């Protein structure tokens, strides 16, 4: 089992800051962490000197459709290997593979393939510390088909389905129990039954692609909905007499809000309003990245339809935004440029999404016993190195 000792100018755990710090990694886990003068270092370890660097936990993306020219719904090992490798280069060490609305049988086929891939990689720890960095797929995010036709965004109208307990059971069975997040519109008849079913199955229920009013959103929250996808986007707009789903999320401290901080989906001042209202404990960075992530402009697939990317912005032929090409390292830089402290920005990309998934202590933090997922950042917040469960930095 390989042992690596990382020497860094600064470590953000991100709950505390350690200057002149050391991280000891054995296999896939962190086994030691602290100031250099307090650490007893193992003999014969590989030393990695990150002079001038800040080491932070690996980023966790709860909303990712694809990267590197591939979509997660392809669900092949080749496609998923490519996606996880590309986003790892940008600091994302864990992700939730996100579907897009499609016919039920197509979705079942895709989630079954993703589940096989996850199960086949669960033994990776046996070879920890070897190979190239590759993000870990933590589970599946069903974005649709139980969404609002009025707020569908680019999701195909013909594939939107009425909320059904039986259909959700088909998805969860095909996914081998690996569905982690379910996005739905709570105002659609039958949605409340799905909220109860998903919460009982320990699936995070997310409000999204919804035209819900305030009372409808509150009803879902009271039944256990605790997350919202791409906040502001594909939601009934907020007004002072009709606060809607936006108002319900903004005023509930138990509900997390993911934001696409590419400054295209959401303007900088709107992100500042979100953070100023909800604070820094319930707002998460997410990419909503598609196959074009990490690729040049051109035509790409999102689920079963085509989108065109120009100047890094993805749109359908109708001109609608269709996911993004954002990576979480760029999202981090964008929110820091808006005045967010680096520590808070790192928390938005690491420990907060880990908590939402129930993985606190294992993911999103640098601590003894946690997975050895970490990112080296230059002073201008560029990714200089990545380790995923002990692999990398060699």
N, C-alpha and C positions, 0 to 999 in steps of 0.2 A: 504494500500500500504506500503510495507516494505521499510524502510530507513536504509542504511548501510553507515557507515563512515570508510574508509580505511586509516590507518595511515602507511606511508611508509618512509623508509630512503631516497629513491630517486624515482622520477617520471620522465620518459621520455615521453613527450607528442606525438610524438617525436620531435616536432619542438623546444621545449625548455626543459631544465632540471630544476627540482625543488627539492631541498634537503629538508629533513624533511617536507614532503608534506602530504596533506590530499585530499582525493577524496570523495565527497558526492554523493551517488547514491540513487535516489528515483524511485522505480519501475524499469523500463527498461532504464532510462536515467541518465546521469551524470548531477547533478544540481549545483555542486560546486567543485572548484579545486584551490589549492594554497598552499603557505607556511603555516604551522600550526599557526603561529602568526597572520596571516591576515584573518583567517577563523572564521566565527561565526557558530558553529556547532549546528545542530538541537537537541533538547532534545528528549530523549527516543529512539535514534537510536541504532542500533546494531554496536558495535565497532569491527573492525577487525584490529589487529595490525600486520603489516608485517615488523617486525624489521629486519634490515639487507638486506631487499629485494629491488629490483628495479621493479617498476610497469610500464608496457608498454602497448600500445594498443593491442588488440587481433589481431592475424595474419590472413591475408586474402589470400586464395589459389585460384588462377584463373584456376588451372589445376589439377583436382583431379578425378580419375576414381573410387576409392574405398578405403576401409579400413576394418579392422576387419573381414576379410573373405568374404566380400560382394562387389559387383560391382554396380555402380550407375545404370547401364542398367537393373538390376533386377527390379528397379523402384517400389519396394514394401515398405510399411511403415516400415516393420521389417528391411529390408536391409538398408534403408536410415537412420533410427534411429540408427542402429549400427554404420554406417559409421560416422555420425555426432558426436556421443558420443566418439568414439575412437580418432578422430583427435582433438576433444576439449581437451582431456587429454594432448595433446602435444602443446596446445596454439593456435590452429586454431579455431577461433570463427566465421568465415564466409568462404564460399567456393562457387565456381561455379562448378556444377556437370558436368563432362566431358564425352561425349560419345566417342566410338571408331567406326571406319568404320564398317558398317553392312548393310544388305539389307534395302532398304528404309522403308518397312513396319515394320521391327523390330525396326528401329530407331524411327519411329512415335509412336509405342507402348511404347517404353521406355520414350521418352520425355513427352508423355501424362501422364504417371504415376508419373514422377518427378514433373511435373507442378501441378498435384493434390495434391501432398505432400506439395509443397510450399504454395499453396493457403490455404490448411487446417491449416498451421502453421502461417499464417499471423495474426491470432488473438491471438498469444501467448502473446503479450504485456499485454493482460487483466489479465494474471496470472504472470506478471513479478515479479522476485525476488523469485520465487518458483521453486523447482525441481533441477535437476542436470544440470551441464553445457552441452550444446549441440550446435554445430556449426549451424549457419543459412545458408541454401542454398539460395544464392542470385539470381540464375538463371541457365541457361544451356549453356554449351560450346560445340558446334558441332565441334569435331575434325574429319573431314571427313564428307561425303565421297568424297568431291571435291578436291582430292589431287593427287600428282604425283605418277605414278606407279614406276618411277625410284627412288623416295625417300620415298617410302611408309613405311619404317621401318618394323614394324610387322603388320601393317594394312592389312587385307585380300585382296589379289589382286582381287578376283572375286567380291568383294562388292564395289570397287572403282567406282564412278559414274561420268559421264561427268557433268560439271557444268550446272545447269538448274534452271531458275527462278521458274518454276513450282514446281520442287522438293523442293527448299528452302521454297516456300510458304506452301507446305505440312508440312514441319517441323515446321515452325513458327506457323501455325494454330494448329497443334497437341500440341505444347508447350504452347498454350494459351498466346502467345506474350512474353514468358519468355526466349527466346534465347538472351543471352547477348554477346556471342563471337562466331565468325565463323572463323575457320581455313581453309584456302584454298591455292592452288598452283596457283599463278597468271598467269603462262605461259600456263596453260591448256586452250584450246579453250572454250570460254564461261565464263571464270572466271571473266573477267572485268565487264560484265553485273551484275554478282552477287555482286561484290564490290559496285557498284552504288546502287543496291537494298538494300543491308544490311546497308550501311551508311545512306540511307534515312530512314530506319527503326530504326536508332540509335543502331544498332548492331556493336560491335567492330570487325573490320575485322583484322584478324591475318594472317601473312605469316608463313607458316609451311608445312612440308612434301613437299618441293618444290625443283625443279631443275632449278629455274628461273635464268637467267643471270641478270646482273646489270640493263640493260635497262628495262627488264620486271618487275623487282621488283620496279624500280623507277616509272614505269607507274601505278602500283597498289597504291603506296604511294601517288602519285599525285591525284589519284581518291579517297583517303580517308583511305587506310589501315594504321593503327596506332599502330599495335602490332605485335610481333613475338613470336611463341611458341618454347619452349626448344631450345633456341639459340645455334647454332653450330650443333645440332643433326638433322638428316634427312633434311639437306640442302646441296645444291651444295657447295663444299669446296671453300674457299677463296684462290686465288693465285694472284701474283702481276700483271699478265696480264689478269686475269679473276676474278675480285673481286666478281662477282655474287651477290646473295641475301645477303650474309653476309656483303659484302662491302656496299651495299645500306643501310642496317640497321645500321651499325656502323657509317655511316657518316650523318645520318639524326636525328637531335635532337628531332623531333616530334614522333619518333617511339620508343616505349618501347620494351625491350627485356627481356623475362623471361628466367631464367637459372636454371637448375637442379643442385644445389650445393651439390651433394652427393659425389663428387670427383671421381665418376665412369663414369657418363655420360660426364662430362667435367673435365679435369685436372685443378688443382689449378692455374698454370701459365696462362692457357687460360682464366680462370675467371678474373685474374688480368689484362690481356690484354683487355678484354671486359670492365671492370670498368675503366681502364686507358684511354680508347678511348671514351667511352660514358659518363663517369662521374657517379655520384651517384643519378641523378634525373630521369634516364630512364631505370635502370636495376632493375628487380623485382625477388624475390625468388618465385619459384613455385616447387611443389613436383612431379607432374606427378605420384602421388601415385596410387597404384592398390590395389586390395583386400587383398594382402599379407601385407599391411601396418599395423604395430602393431601386427603381427602374426609371428609364428615360420616358419622356412624353410619348404617347401613342394610344393604341386601342387595347383594352383589357376586358376580361370577364369579371363580373361580380355576380356570383351565383349563376343563374341561367341567362343573364342578359349582358349586353356590351356597354361599356362606358369609354369615354374619350378623355385623356389627360392632356391638358395644355398648361404650360408653366406650373406644373405640379398640382393643378387643381382638376379633380375628376368630376365629370358631369355626364348626364345622359344626353341623348339627341334632343331632348326637350329643354336642355339647359339646367336641369336640376342637379344640385350637388349629390354625388354618389360615393359616400365614404370619403376617405382622404388618403393622402400619401404621407401623412405625418408619422414620425417616429418619436418615441418618448424622450429621447435626448433633446430633440428640437423643442418638444413641448416644454421640457424643463427650462431650457434657455429662454423660451418665450415668456413664461410666467415670471421668471427672475427679472427679465427686462421690464415687466409691469410693476416691479417693486416688491415682489414676494421674496422673502429671505431664502437663501439656498437650503437651509435646514427644512423650512416649511415646504418648499418645492419638492425636495427629495421625499419627504413624508407622503406627499400627494401621489407619488409614483411608486411607493414601496410599502411601507407598513400599513397605510390605510387600505389599499386594495387587499393586502394579505388579511387584515382583520375582517373585511367584508366577506371573504371566502372562508373564514374560520381557520386560518393558517398562521395566526400570530404565534411567534416563537420559532416557527420553522422557516417561513418566507418573509421577505421584506425587512429583515433586520440583520445586523451583524452582531452575533452573540454566540457564546459557547453553546454547542448543540444544534445551532441553526444550519440549514443548508449553506454550502459554500458558494453562494451566488453573489457576485460582487462586481462593481464597475469602478474603473480608474478614470477620474476626470481631470483634465488639464485646468489651469487657472481660468481659461475662457470657456470652461464647461463642455469641452469636446471629449468624446470617448477615446481614451488612450489604451484601454485594455479591458478585457471581460473574462470572468471566470464563471462557469456554470456547473454547479455541483462538483467542484474540484477540477474541472477540465479547463485548460487554458492557462495563460501566463507562463508558459514554459519556454 
